[in-house]
Amino acid sequence: MPIVEPNLDEAILEAVERGLLTATTEMPHASVYLIAVPTPFRGDHEPDLRHVRAATEAIAPQLRGGEVVILESTSPPGTTERISEWISDLRPDLKLPHMGGIPDVHLAHCPERVLPGRIMVEIFTNDRVVGGLTPECAERAAELYRTFVAGEIVLTDATSAEMAKLTENAFRDVNIAFANELAEICDHLEVDVWEVISMANHHPRVNILQPGPGVGGHCIAVDPWFIVSAAPEQARLIRAARETNDARPRTVLTKVAEAVAASGHSGGFGDSFSDSGGDSDSAGAGDSDGVGVTIACLGLAFKADIDDLRESPALAITETLAAEHPDARILAVEPHVSRLPATLAALPNVELVSTQEALREAQVVVLLVDHAAFRAISLGELRGRQLVDTRGIWRREAVA
């Protein structure tokens, strides 16, 4: 398997060995089609549906009538209806749901609702929302999910189902943005954001999330923009949250510059960081010999204890450090991958190293992902290094 997901490789192997799963590059005829393809954005966060359209164009010639087509990809409101229209354009001999009456082909949206690392549990236990272009479309799609879903299956219309998934991720994004903005405010006021959050969370009806280096993954970092694109004048808070979280990596980069200056090894960071707040009396301050600093970036994944790098702020921060400061030595540490992603591998000053080597070589250590392997690092192992802890794990150890 190309991804790390507990028990998935065993399930795939068993299905293949029993002849229940095959792969092909040619679209076959089937009674049910599931479309699960990327739905990125382009330009000014405009939804990019080219993969959905390509899948639709491949399916359309195979339809004979009576099939069910289900879109699982998280998509902007109205995408399921657009699929119906695309098929109608390609197959004028068929009656599609958006045309009214009894359709020849049933279309529905059933968004994925699983957490990486727990997919093989949650795909069965989580509730599912199934939205059809007609009530009969929803019921026909629900018949498939009832064969394996133990959770509740909620029937609705397609646009409501599309909005439900987007709403789930936008809700998370807004709450993360609150924590990240609070971190900015606490920095300005010179108070400890993690202590403030801990105390506030003692209130029985308050549960503030933890700040971090940004928001990653294909869902939370992308889906709120689909809501903004659908209702730009109304989605003011959702847009502001996205902008707050998108700006967070630059704040981290500023903190790294301050740590480099304080370390007295500012070589490779250039004049733009010469006034970043370091102690001018430190040994080696100003880096008159021009030797570059060594920075360890702990974590590349978008969240803890997985190998998924999609839309990862940790990866973006590491890339920016290496690209903007080519004389600095960047040590990337990601225990869940065996090689650097292409974007980092193309940069000559980046190396993928072990945690031990990074702690031995670096003058500046930047914690970007709170992997279990990094949570096990003690403050004693970090003595003598400048630290940028975007997850607050070492700060909590110091307080404890």
For each residue, the residues with C-beta under 8 A, 3 or more apart:
1: 4 5 8 9 12
2:
3: 8 307 308
4: 1 306 307 336
5: 1 8 9 116 117 119 120
6: 117 118 120
7: 10 11 120
8: 1 3 5 11 12 119 120
9: 1 5 12 13
10: 7 13 14
11: 7 8 14 15 120
12: 1 8 9 15 16 21
13: 9 10 16 17
14: 10 11 17 18
15: 11 12 18 20 21
16: 12 13 19 20 21 22
17: 13 14
18: 14 15
19: 16 22
20: 15 16
21: 12 15 16
22: 16 19
23:
24: 27 28
25:
26:
27: 24 58 59 61 62
28: 24 62
29: 62 64
30: 33 62 67
31: 66 67 68
32: 67 68 69 70 144
33: 30 59 67 68 69 70
34: 70 72
35: 52 55 56 59 69 70 71 72 73 83
36: 72 73 112
37: 51 52 54 55 73
38: 51 73 218
39: 47 48 49 51 52 73 74 75 76 79 222 226
40: 48 218 222
41: 45 46 47 48 222 225 226 229
42: 46 48
43: 46
44:
45: 41 225 228 229 242
46: 41 42 43 229
47: 39 41 75 76 225 226 229
48: 39 40 41 42 51
49: 39 52 53 75 76 79 82
50: 53 54
51: 37 38 39 48 54 55 73
52: 35 37 39 49 55 56 71 73 75 79 83
53: 49 50 56 57 86
54: 37 50 51 57 58
55: 35 37 51 52 58 59
56: 35 52 53 59 60 83 86 87 90
57: 53 54 60 86 90
58: 27 54 55 61 62
59: 27 33 35 55 56 62 63 69 87
60: 56 57 63 86 87 90 91
61: 27 58 90 91
62: 27 28 29 30 58 59
63: 59 60 67 87 91 94 104 105
64: 29 67
65: 94 104 105
66: 31 104 105
67: 30 31 32 33 63 64 105 106
68: 31 32 33 105 106 107 108 137 140 141 144
69: 32 33 35 59 83 87 105 106 107 108
70: 32 33 34 35 107 108 109 110 141 144
71: 35 52 75 79 80 83 107 108 109 110
72: 34 35 36 109 110 111 112
73: 35 36 37 38 39 51 52 111
74: 39 111 112 165 166 169 219 222 223 226
75: 39 47 49 52 71 79 80 109 162 226
76: 39 47 49 79 162 166 226 229 230
77: 159 162 163 166 226 227 230
78: 81 82 159 162 230
79: 39 49 52 71 75 76 82 83 109 162
80: 71 75 83 84 107 108 109 131 133 158 159 161 162
81: 78 84 85 98 107 133 158 159
82: 49 78 79 85 86
83: 35 52 56 69 71 79 80 86 87 107
84: 80 81 87 88 96 97 98 107 133
85: 81 82 88 89 96 98
86: 53 56 57 60 82 83 89 90
87: 56 59 60 63 69 83 84 90 91 94 96 105 107
88: 84 85 91 92 94 96 98 99
89: 85 86 92
90: 56 57 60 61 86 87
91: 60 61 63 87 88 94
92: 88 89
93:
94: 63 65 87 88 91 103 104 105
95: 99 101 102 103 104
96: 84 85 87 88 99 103 104 105 107
97: 84 103 105 106 107 132 133 134 137
98: 81 84 85 88 133
99: 88 95 96 103
100:
101: 95
102: 95 136
103: 94 95 96 97 99 106 107 133 134 137
104: 63 65 66 94 95 96
105: 63 65 66 67 68 69 87 94 96 97
106: 67 68 69 97 103 132 133 134 136 137 140 141
107: 68 69 70 71 80 81 83 84 87 96 97 103 132 133 137 158
108: 68 69 70 71 80 130 131 132 133 137 138 140 141 158 161
109: 70 71 72 75 79 80 130 131 132 158 161 162
110: 70 71 72 128 129 130 131 141 145 161
111: 72 73 74 129 161 162 164 165
112: 36 72 74 165
113: 122 126 127 128 129 165 168
114: 118 119 122 123 126
115: 118 119 122
116: 5 119 217 303 306 308
117: 5 6 305 306
118: 6 114 115 121 122
119: 5 8 114 115 116 122 123
120: 5 6 7 8 11 123 124
121: 118 124 125
122: 113 114 115 118 119 125 126
123: 114 119 120 126 148
124: 120 121 148 149 150 151
125: 121 122 150 151
126: 113 114 122 123 149 151
127: 113 151 152 153 154
128: 110 113 145 149 151 152 153 154
129: 110 111 113 154 156 161 164 165
130: 108 109 110 138 141 142 145 153 154 155 156 161
131: 80 108 109 110 138 155 156 157 158 159 160 161 162 164
132: 97 106 107 108 109 135 136 137 138 139 140 141 155 157 158
133: 80 81 84 97 98 103 106 107 108 137 157 158
134: 97 103 106 137 138
135: 132 138 139 155
136: 102 106 132 139 140
137: 68 97 103 106 107 108 132 133 134 140 141 158
138: 108 130 131 132 134 135 141 142 155 156 157
139: 132 135 136 142 143 155
140: 68 106 108 132 136 137 143
141: 68 70 106 108 110 130 132 137 138 144 145
142: 130 138 139 145 146 153 155
143: 139 140 146 147
144: 32 68 70 141 147
145: 110 128 130 141 142 148 149 153
146: 142 143 149 153
147: 143 144
148: 123 124 145
149: 124 126 128 145 146 153
150: 124 125
151: 124 125 126 127 128
152: 127 128
153: 127 128 130 142 145 146 149
154: 127 128 129 130
155: 130 131 132 135 138 139 142
156: 129 130 131 138 160 161 164
157: 131 132 133 138 160 161
158: 80 81 107 108 109 131 132 133 137 161 162
159: 77 78 80 81 131 162 163
160: 131 156 157 163 164
161: 80 108 109 110 111 129 130 131 156 157 158 164 165
162: 75 76 77 78 79 80 109 111 131 158 159 165 166
163: 77 159 160 166 167 227
164: 111 129 131 156 160 161 167 168
165: 74 111 112 113 129 161 162 168 169 223
166: 74 76 77 162 163 169 170 223 224 226 227
167: 163 164 170 171 227
168: 113 164 165 171 172
169: 74 165 166 172 173 219 220 223 224
170: 166 167 173 174 223 224 227 238 241
171: 167 168 174 175
172: 168 169 175 176 220
173: 169 170 176 177 215 220 221 223 224 238 241 242 245
174: 170 171 177 178 237 238 241
175: 171 172 178 179 208 209
176: 172 173 179 180 209 211 212 215 220 241 245
177: 173 174 180 181 240 241 242 244 245
178: 174 175 181 182 208 209 241
179: 175 176 182 183 197 208 209 210 211 212
180: 176 177 183 184 211 212 214 244 245 248
181: 177 178 184 185 244
182: 178 179 185 186 193 196 197 208 211
183: 179 180 186 187 193 211
184: 180 181 187 188 251
185: 181 182 188 189
186: 182 183 189 190 191 192 193 196
187: 183 184 190 193
188: 184 185
189: 185 186
190: 186 187
191: 186 195 196
192: 186 195 196 395
193: 182 183 186 187 196 197 211 392
194: 197 198 210 392 395 396
195: 191 192 198 199 399
196: 182 186 191 192 193 199 200
197: 179 182 193 194 200 201 208 210 211
198: 194 195 201 202
199: 195 196 202
200: 196 197 203 206 208
201: 197 198 206 207 208
202: 198 199 206
203: 200 206
204:
205:
206: 200 201 202 203
207: 201
208: 175 178 179 182 197 200 201
209: 175 176 178 179
210: 179 194 197 391 392
211: 176 179 180 182 183 193 197 390 392
212: 176 179 180 215 248 313 390 391
213: 248 249 252 313 314 317 368 390 391
214: 180 221 245 246 248 249 252 313 316 317
215: 173 176 212 220 221 245 246 248 311 313
216: 220 221 301 302 303 310 311 312 313 314 315
217: 116 220 221 302 303 308 310 311 312
218: 38 40 221 222 310 311
219: 74 169 222 223
220: 169 172 173 176 215 216 217 223 224
221: 173 214 215 216 217 218 245 302 311
222: 39 40 41 74 218 219 225 226 311
223: 74 165 166 169 170 173 219 220 226 227
224: 166 169 170 173 220 227 228 235 238 239 241 242
225: 41 45 47 222 228 229 242
226: 39 41 47 74 75 76 77 166 222 223 229 230
227: 77 163 166 167 170 223 224 230 231 235 238
228: 45 224 225 231 232 235 238 239 242
229: 41 45 46 47 76 225 226 232
230: 76 77 78 226 227 235
231: 227 228 234 235
232: 228 229 235 239
233: 236
234: 231
235: 224 227 228 230 231 232 238 239
236: 233 239 240
237: 174 240 241
238: 170 173 174 224 227 228 235 241 242
239: 224 228 232 235 236 242 243
240: 177 236 237 243 244
241: 170 173 174 176 177 178 224 237 238 244 245
242: 45 173 177 224 225 228 238 239 245 246
243: 239 240 246 247
244: 177 180 181 240 241 247 248
245: 173 176 177 180 214 215 221 241 242 248
246: 214 215 242 243 249
247: 243 244 250 251
248: 180 212 213 214 215 244 245 251 252 313
249: 213 214 246 252 253 313 316 317 320
250: 247 253 254
251: 184 247 248 254 255
252: 213 214 248 249 255 256 313 317 366 368 388 390
253: 249 250 256 257 317 320 321
254: 250 251 257 258 276
255: 251 252 258 259 388
256: 252 253 259 260 295 317 321 364 366 388
257: 253 254 260 261 269 273 276
258: 254 255 261 262 276 277 278
259: 255 256 262 263 364 366 386 387 388
260: 256 257 263 265 266 269 273 276 278 293 295 328 363 364 386
261: 257 258 266 269 273 274 276 277 278 279 285
262: 258 259 277 278 279 282 386
263: 259 260 266 278 282 293 363 364 385 386
264: 278 279 282 283 284 285 286 287
265: 260 284 287 291 292 293 294 363 364
266: 260 261 263 269 273 274 278 285 286 287 293
267: 287 289 290 291 292 293 327 328
268: 292 293 325 326 327 328 329
269: 257 260 261 266 272 273 274 293 325 328
270: 273 274 325
271: 274
272: 269
273: 257 260 261 266 269 270 276
274: 261 266 269 270 271 286
275:
276: 254 257 258 260 261 273
277: 258 261 262
278: 258 260 261 262 263 264 266 282 285
279: 261 262 264 282 285
280: 285 286
281: 285
282: 262 263 264 278 279 285
283: 264
284: 264 265 287
285: 261 264 266 278 279 280 281 282
286: 264 266 274 280
287: 264 265 266 267 284 290 291 293
288:
289: 267
290: 267 287 327
291: 265 267 287
292: 265 267 268 325 327 328 329 349
293: 260 263 265 266 267 268 269 287 328 329 363 364
294: 265 328 329 330 331 361 362 363 364
295: 256 260 321 328 329 330 331 362 363 364 365 366
296: 331 333 353 358 359 361 362 364 365 366
297: 300 314 317 318 321 330 331 332 333 366 368
298: 333 355 358 365 366 367 368 369 371 374
299: 314 333 334 367 368 369 370 371 374
300: 297 309 312 314 315 318 332 334 337 341 344 368 369
301: 216 304 306 307 308 309 312 314 315 334 336 337 369 371
302: 216 217 221 306 308 309 310 311 312 313 314 315 369
303: 116 216 217 306 308 369
304: 301 369 370 371 372
305: 117 336 371 372
306: 4 116 117 301 302 303 336
307: 3 4 301 334 336 337
308: 3 116 217 301 302 303 312
309: 300 301 302 312 315 337 341
310: 216 217 218 302
311: 215 216 217 218 221 222 302
312: 216 217 300 301 302 308 309 315 316
313: 212 213 214 215 216 248 249 252 302 316 317 368
314: 213 216 297 299 300 301 302 317 318 368 369
315: 216 300 301 302 309 312 318 319 341 343 344
316: 214 249 312 313 319 320
317: 213 214 249 252 253 256 297 313 314 320 321 366 368
318: 297 300 314 315 321 322 330 332 344 350 368
319: 315 316 322 323 343 344 347
320: 249 253 316 317 323 324
321: 253 256 295 297 317 318 324 325 328 330
322: 318 319 325 326 328 330 344 347 349 350
323: 319 320 326 347
324: 320 321
325: 268 269 270 292 321 322 328 349
326: 268 322 323 347 348 349
327: 267 268 290 292 349
328: 260 267 268 269 292 293 294 295 321 322 325 349
329: 268 292 293 294 295 349 351 361
330: 294 295 297 318 321 322 347 349 350 351
331: 294 295 296 297 350 351 353 357 358 361 362
332: 297 300 318 340 344 350 351 352 353
333: 296 297 298 299 352 353 354 355 358 374
334: 299 300 301 307 337 352 369
335: 355 371 373
336: 4 301 305 306 307 371
337: 300 301 307 309 334 340 341 352
338:
339: 345 352
340: 332 337 344 345 350 352
341: 300 309 315 337 344 345
342: 345 346
343: 315 319 346 347
344: 300 315 318 319 322 332 340 341 347 350 352
345: 339 340 341 342 350
346: 342 343
347: 319 322 323 326 330 343 344 350
348: 326
349: 292 322 325 326 327 328 329 330
350: 318 322 330 331 332 340 344 345 347
351: 329 330 331 332
352: 332 333 334 337 339 340 344
353: 296 331 332 333 357 358 361
354: 333 357 358
355: 298 333 335 358 359 373 374 377
356: 359 360
357: 331 353 354 360 361
358: 296 298 331 333 353 354 355 361 362 365
359: 296 355 356 362 365 377 381 382 385
360: 356 357
361: 294 296 329 331 353 357 358
362: 294 295 296 331 358 359 365 385
363: 260 263 265 293 294 295 385 386
364: 256 259 260 263 265 293 294 295 296 385 386 387 388
365: 295 296 298 358 359 362 382 385 386 387 388
366: 252 256 259 295 296 297 298 317 387 388 390
367: 298 299 370 374 387 388 389 390 391 393 394
368: 213 252 297 298 299 300 313 314 317 318 390 391
369: 298 299 300 301 302 303 304 314 334 374 391
370: 299 304 367 374 375 391 393
371: 298 299 301 304 305 335 336 374 375
372: 304 305 375 376
373: 335 355 376 377
374: 298 299 333 355 367 369 370 371 377 393
375: 370 371 372 393
376: 372 373
377: 355 359 373 374 381 382 394
378: 381 382 397
379: 382 383 394 397 398
380: 383
381: 359 377 378
382: 359 365 377 378 379 385 387 394
383: 379 380
384:
385: 263 359 362 363 364 365 382
386: 259 260 262 263 363 364 365
387: 259 364 365 366 367 382 394
388: 252 255 256 259 364 365 366 367
389: 367 392 393 394 395
390: 211 212 213 252 366 367 368
391: 210 212 213 367 368 369 370
392: 193 194 210 211 389 395 396
393: 367 370 374 375 389 396 397
394: 367 377 379 382 387 389 397 398
395: 192 194 389 392 398 399
396: 194 392 393 399 400
397: 378 379 393 394 400
398: 379 394 395
399: 195 395 396
400: 396 397
